[in-house]
Amino acid sequence: MPPLARYLIAAASLAMASSSLADPLHEAVAADMPDLMAIYRDFHTHPELSFQEARSAAKLAVEAKKLGYEVTTGVGRTGVIAVMKNGPGPVLLLRADMDALPVTEQTGVPYASIQPGVMHACGHDTHMTAWIGTARRMAAMKDQWSGTLVMIGEPAEEIGSGARAMLKDGLYTRFPKPSVEIAFHDSASLPAGTIGIVDGYVMANVDSVDMLVKGVGGHGAYPHLTKDPIVLAARIIVALQTLVSREIDPLESGVVTVGSIQGGTKHNIIPSEVRLQITVRSYTPEVRKILLDGIARIARGEAIAAGMPDSAMAVVTLADQNTPAAFNTHQLTGQMAGVFAARFGKDRVRPVRAQMGGEDFSEYYLADPSTQAMLFWVGGVPQAKWDAAKGDVTRLPSLHSPFWAPDAQAVISTGVEAMTSAAISVLGKGR
């Protein structure tokens, strides 16, 4: 039996044995939910794009200041950091991301976005609201923990830049440096209120590759007088498919997707260049290198086969928007699996598979690999929709969909309870 499953079973047995006891945390969160839902609806109605989260950050800052946190704004351009020092002990970082997406909302909810073409289609509004709820609970429970709590509102997660910006702006030097980092993300692949946990890699390396395929343009009627970059680009695209199928270990994971091909202006004109945009996904550094090196090699090889001179090889560029793989450290993951199962029971906590999406929460751990880190999922699919789809996620809106409308009540209440329980587990006086 996998170690994570053993944690869940043992903790669930403990939960059943104590289920008759009063649960002050659950009751406090339930009492706070009407106000938290009003805050959530406000966040959802007023989404802000990456590095434009001034209103959202101000709202987090005001809430934290009222609770007695030391608050700093403008970290990493629009980030906010709230610190509560409560005696000796570990330093724990809890993160929520703040930015929305350039998506036109089509959920039909009464509190839909009023910003044209901008939507919280990834659920960061639930993350910020749960951040506030957790900040409230930790301030109210100061007698139960000792140490330093660092709560951050991160900008620009959607473009993979926010964590790096905060670290560059002194997150680990101007503020208490954490020994543990925890975050959660709402999930469009789990029923509302359930928790998904991955031990090890949880999210992928995400690399964006731009390729300029060069050719010699001319008249479409006289292709022999040209070097057709559209044909060359097609050959490159087909050859790229062998990187995953034939060059990496079948037991490893990788994705190479050409998301955009742009070239040409008219039916009878062979263009002089074609541009490709490629997304590359992997977990390990070794597989990442194989894929990126392979893309450059194939581009050059196909250009040579097409008769292009060395001075006109395809140009392959790694774009700035890239995110390293997020890794859940084993010790912390096992600890939190037990904490969550004890609180929510075995039916609401489950091991899930790693995903090929990206998350820049990874940057905090990579900045200091001596720390412990964990990103977990909180299911957001409304139960009625989950049941109607019979758990088939292909029949449900995904994250980043204009139709994504999570059961915010379940996500936020579960998120607050889970984050607070995790924090007390790390900082609690009885640890």
Residue pairs with C-beta under 8 A, 6 or more apart in sequence:
2 199
2 351
3 199
3 334
4 197
4 199
4 333
4 334
4 337
4 351
5 351
7 334
7 337
7 338
7 341
8 337
8 338
8 341
8 346
8 349
8 350
8 351
9 341
9 346
10 338
10 341
11 337
11 338
11 339
11 340
11 341
11 342
11 346
12 341
12 342
12 345
12 346
12 349
14 342
15 341
15 342
15 343
15 344
15 345
15 346
16 345
25 137
25 141
25 417
25 420
25 421
26 417
28 137
28 140
29 133
29 137
29 413
29 416
29 417
29 420
30 413
32 133
32 136
32 416
33 409
33 412
33 413
36 129
36 130
36 132
36 133
36 412
36 413
36 416
37 129
37 408
37 409
37 412
39 59
39 129
39 132
40 125
40 126
40 129
40 408
40 412
41 111
42 59
43 56
43 59
43 120
43 125
43 128
43 129
44 109
44 111
44 112
44 113
44 120
44 125
44 408
45 111
45 112
45 113
45 114
46 55
46 56
46 113
46 114
46 115
47 100
47 101
47 113
47 115
47 118
47 119
47 120
47 125
48 54
48 55
48 56
48 98
48 99
48 100
48 115
48 118
49 99
49 100
49 101
49 102
49 118
50 99
50 155
50 156
50 157
50 158
50 159
50 161
50 162
51 77
51 78
51 99
51 155
51 156
51 161
51 162
51 165
52 78
52 99
53 78
53 98
53 99
53 153
53 155
53 156
54 78
56 98
56 128
56 153
57 73
57 78
57 79
57 80
57 98
57 153
57 155
58 73
59 128
60 80
60 82
60 96
60 98
60 128
60 131
60 132
60 153
61 71
61 73
61 80
61 82
61 153
63 132
63 135
63 136
64 71
64 80
64 82
64 132
64 135
64 151
65 71
65 82
67 84
67 135
67 136
67 139
68 84
68 139
69 82
69 83
69 84
69 135
69 139
69 151
70 82
70 83
70 84
70 85
71 80
71 81
71 82
71 83
72 80
72 81
72 83
72 174
72 175
73 79
73 80
75 81
75 152
75 166
75 169
75 170
75 171
75 174
76 154
76 155
76 156
76 162
76 163
76 164
76 165
76 166
76 167
76 168
76 169
76 171
77 155
77 156
77 165
77 169
78 98
78 155
78 156
79 152
79 153
79 154
79 155
79 162
79 165
79 166
79 169
80 152
80 153
81 150
81 151
81 152
81 153
81 166
81 171
81 175
82 135
82 150
82 151
82 152
83 148
83 149
83 150
83 151
83 175
83 176
84 138
84 139
84 142
84 148
84 149
84 151
85 148
85 176
86 142
86 145
86 146
86 147
86 148
86 149
86 427
87 146
87 147
88 146
88 147
89 145
89 146
89 147
89 148
89 427
90 147
90 148
90 179
90 180
90 426
90 427
91 147
91 148
91 150
91 176
91 177
91 178
91 179
91 180
92 147
92 148
92 149
92 150
92 178
92 179
92 180
92 181
92 182
92 423
92 426
92 427
93 150
93 151
93 152
93 178
93 180
93 181
93 182
93 364
94 131
94 134
94 149
94 150
94 151
94 152
94 181
94 182
94 183
94 419
94 423
95 151
95 152
95 154
95 181
95 182
95 183
95 361
95 364
96 124
96 127
96 128
96 130
96 131
96 151
96 152
96 153
96 154
96 183
97 124
97 127
97 153
97 154
97 155
97 157
97 158
97 162
97 183
98 124
98 127
98 128
98 153
98 154
98 155
98 157
99 124
99 155
99 156
99 157
99 158
99 159
99 162
100 113
100 115
100 118
100 119
100 120
100 121
100 122
100 124
100 125
100 158
101 118
101 119
101 120
101 121
101 122
101 158
101 400
102 117
102 118
103 117
103 118
103 119
103 121
103 400
103 401
103 402
104 116
104 117
104 119
104 402
105 112
105 113
105 119
105 121
105 402
106 402
106 403
107 402
107 403
107 404
107 405
108 405
109 405
113 119
113 120
119 402
121 399
121 400
121 401
121 402
121 404
122 158
122 186
122 399
122 400
122 404
123 185
123 186
123 380
123 399
123 404
123 406
123 411
124 157
125 408
126 186
126 378
126 380
126 406
126 408
126 411
126 412
126 415
127 183
127 184
127 185
127 186
127 415
128 153
129 408
129 412
130 184
130 411
130 412
130 415
130 416
130 419
131 151
131 153
131 419
133 412
133 413
133 415
133 416
134 151
134 415
134 416
134 419
134 420
134 423
135 151
137 416
137 420
138 145
138 149
138 420
138 423
141 420
141 424
144 424
144 428
144 429
145 423
145 424
145 427
145 428
145 429
146 427
146 429
147 426
147 427
148 176
149 423
149 427
150 175
150 176
150 178
152 166
152 171
154 162
154 163
154 166
154 360
155 161
155 162
155 165
155 166
156 162
156 165
157 163
157 359
157 360
157 361
159 321
160 206
160 321
160 322
160 323
160 358
160 360
161 320
161 321
161 360
162 360
163 360
163 361
163 362
163 363
163 364
164 360
164 363
167 363
167 364
167 367
171 364
172 178
172 367
172 368
177 368
178 364
178 371
179 370
179 371
179 372
180 332
180 371
180 372
180 373
180 426
181 361
181 364
181 365
181 371
181 372
181 373
181 374
182 332
182 336
182 373
182 374
182 375
182 376
182 419
182 422
182 423
182 426
183 361
183 374
183 375
183 376
184 375
184 376
184 377
184 378
184 415
184 418
184 419
185 359
185 375
185 376
185 377
185 378
186 377
186 378
186 379
186 380
186 399
186 406
186 411
186 415
187 196
187 377
187 378
187 379
187 380
187 381
187 399
188 380
188 381
188 393
188 396
188 397
188 398
188 399
188 401
188 404
188 406
189 196
189 352
189 377
189 379
189 381
189 393
189 396
190 196
190 350
190 352
190 377
190 378
190 379
190 380
190 381
191 379
191 381
191 383
191 386
191 391
192 379
192 380
192 381
192 382
192 383
192 386
192 406
192 407
192 410
192 411
193 348
193 378
193 379
193 407
193 410
193 411
193 413
193 414
194 347
194 348
194 349
194 350
194 378
194 379
194 414
195 340
195 344
195 348
195 349
195 350
195 376
195 377
195 378
195 379
195 414
195 418
196 350
196 351
196 352
196 376
196 377
196 378
196 379
197 328
197 333
197 336
197 337
197 340
197 349
197 350
197 351
197 352
197 376
197 377
198 328
198 333
198 351
198 352
198 353
198 354
198 376
199 328
199 330
199 333
199 334
199 337
199 351
200 327
200 328
200 330
200 333
200 354
201 283
201 284
201 325
201 326
201 327
201 328
201 354
202 326
202 327
202 328
202 354
202 355
202 359
202 375
203 323
203 325
203 326
203 354
203 355
203 356
203 357
203 358
203 359
203 361
203 362
203 375
204 253
204 255
204 281
204 282
204 283
204 325
204 354
204 355
204 356
204 357
204 358
205 280
205 281
205 282
205 283
205 285
205 288
205 322
205 323
205 324
205 325
205 358
206 279
206 280
206 281
206 322
206 323
206 357
206 358
207 279
207 280
207 281
207 282
207 288
207 291
207 292
207 318
207 319
207 322
208 277
208 278
208 279
208 280
208 318
208 319
208 321
208 322
209 277
209 278
209 279
209 280
209 292
209 295
209 316
209 317
209 318
209 319
210 275
210 276
210 277
210 278
210 316
210 317
210 318
210 319
211 236
211 275
211 276
211 277
211 278
211 295
211 299
211 314
211 315
211 316
211 317
212 273
212 274
212 275
212 314
212 315
212 317
213 229
213 232
213 233
213 236
213 263
213 273
213 274
213 275
213 276
213 299
213 303
213 314
214 229
214 272
214 273
214 303
214 308
214 312
214 313
214 314
214 315
215 226
215 227
215 228
215 229
215 230
215 232
215 270
215 271
215 272
215 273
215 274
215 306
215 308
216 226
216 227
216 272
217 226
217 229
217 269
217 270
217 271
217 272
218 225
218 226
218 269
218 270
219 225
219 226
219 268
219 269
219 270
220 267
220 268
220 269
220 270
221 268
223 270
226 270
227 306
227 307
227 308
228 270
229 263
229 270
229 271
229 272
229 273
229 274
230 263
230 264
230 270
230 271
230 274
231 306
232 274
232 302
232 303
232 306
232 308
232 314
233 261
233 263
233 274
233 276
235 302
235 305
235 306
236 276
236 298
236 299
236 302
236 314
237 258
237 261
237 276
239 298
239 301
239 302
240 256
240 258
240 278
240 294
240 295
240 298
241 256
243 254
243 256
243 290
243 291
243 294
243 295
243 298
244 254
244 255
244 256
244 291
247 290
247 294
248 254
248 287
248 290
248 291
249 287
252 282
252 283
252 284
252 287
253 281
253 282
253 283
253 287
253 354
253 356
254 280
254 281
254 282
254 287
254 290
254 291
255 279
255 280
255 281
255 282
255 356
256 278
256 279
256 280
256 281
256 291
256 295
257 278
257 279
257 280
257 281
258 276
258 277
258 278
259 277
259 278
259 279
260 275
260 276
260 277
261 274
261 275
261 276
262 274
262 275
262 276
263 271
263 273
263 274
263 275
264 270
264 271
264 274
265 271
278 295
280 288
280 291
280 292
280 295
281 356
281 358
282 288
282 291
282 325
283 325
283 354
284 325
292 318
295 316
296 316
299 313
299 314
299 316
300 313
300 314
302 314
303 312
303 313
303 314
304 313
323 358
323 359
323 360
323 362
324 360
324 362
324 363
324 366
325 362
326 359
326 361
326 362
326 365
326 373
326 375
327 362
327 365
327 373
328 373
328 374
328 375
328 376
329 365
329 371
329 372
329 373
329 374
331 372
332 372
332 373
332 374
333 374
335 425
336 374
336 376
336 422
336 425
337 349
339 421
339 422
339 425
340 349
340 376
340 418
340 421
340 422
341 349
343 417
343 418
343 421
344 414
344 417
344 418
348 414
352 377
357 399
359 375
361 373
361 375
364 371
364 373
365 371
365 373
374 422
376 418
378 411
378 414
378 415
378 418
379 410
379 411
379 414
380 406
380 407
380 408
380 410
380 411
381 396
381 406
381 407
382 405
382 406
382 407
383 407
385 396
386 396
389 395
389 396
397 403
397 404
397 405
398 404
425 431
